[in-house]
Amino acid sequence: MKKLSSFFLLSILVQGCTSIDQPIASRALVEHEFVTDVPLVSSAQQAILSQSSVTKSVQLNGQSAILGKPFFSASGKTCRKVKFLVDGQRVYCQTDNGGWYPVSPVLASYNEAAAGGNQ
């Protein structure tokens, strides 16, 4: 009898939890298009950023840098990290037209340890 009453109590609790309405997002988390124009890097730098080589030492902005692996950002853009040997790291993303632009350091920072940190 005790097992039967426990079963009924458990089934009532489970049924109560499944009847709760789930929240539905009412707007997108990321804009699909950039609202403002972004300044593109020079054509020479565009060619360097478009290279598929990873961890290759290159000259970008007159500084030695190492190109990271290309990745897709939350906005759907192709981006890549560039580690400058003197000034640290920057992120560059590609527009729909193929041009590259530097991402604001505030927007590009994240916790690499939490993300895996191997790019």
ChimeraX attribute file (.defattr): number of C-alpha atoms within 10 A of each C-alpha:
attribute: neighborCount
match mode: 1-to-1
recipient: residues
	/A:1	6
	/A:2	6
	/A:3	8
	/A:4	9
	/A:5	10
	/A:6	11
	/A:7	12
	/A:8	11
	/A:9	11
	/A:10	12
	/A:11	11
	/A:12	11
	/A:13	11
	/A:14	11
	/A:15	10
	/A:16	10
	/A:17	9
	/A:18	9
	/A:19	8
	/A:20	8
	/A:21	7
	/A:22	7
	/A:23	6
	/A:24	6
	/A:25	7
	/A:26	6
	/A:27	7
	/A:28	7
	/A:29	9
	/A:30	10
	/A:31	11
	/A:32	11
	/A:33	11
	/A:34	10
	/A:35	7
	/A:36	6
	/A:37	6
	/A:38	13
	/A:39	11
	/A:40	16
	/A:41	17
	/A:42	13
	/A:43	11
	/A:44	10
	/A:45	17
	/A:46	18
	/A:47	12
	/A:48	14
	/A:49	26
	/A:50	14
	/A:51	11
	/A:52	12
	/A:53	14
	/A:54	14
	/A:55	14
	/A:56	12
	/A:57	14
	/A:58	17
	/A:59	13
	/A:60	19
	/A:61	12
	/A:62	7
	/A:63	12
	/A:64	15
	/A:65	21
	/A:66	20
	/A:67	23
	/A:68	21
	/A:69	15
	/A:70	19
	/A:71	14
	/A:72	12
	/A:73	12
	/A:74	11
	/A:75	12
	/A:76	15
	/A:77	16
	/A:78	17
	/A:79	22
	/A:80	24
	/A:81	21
	/A:82	24
	/A:83	19
	/A:84	19
	/A:85	12
	/A:86	9
	/A:87	10
	/A:88	9
	/A:89	16
	/A:90	16
	/A:91	19
	/A:92	23
	/A:93	23
	/A:94	21
	/A:95	16
	/A:96	11
	/A:97	6
	/A:98	11
	/A:99	20
	/A:100	25
	/A:101	20
	/A:102	19
	/A:103	18
	/A:104	11
	/A:105	11
	/A:106	7
	/A:107	8
	/A:108	14
	/A:109	12
	/A:110	11
	/A:111	8
	/A:112	10
	/A:113	8
	/A:114	7
	/A:115	9
	/A:116	8
	/A:117	9
	/A:118	8
	/A:119	16
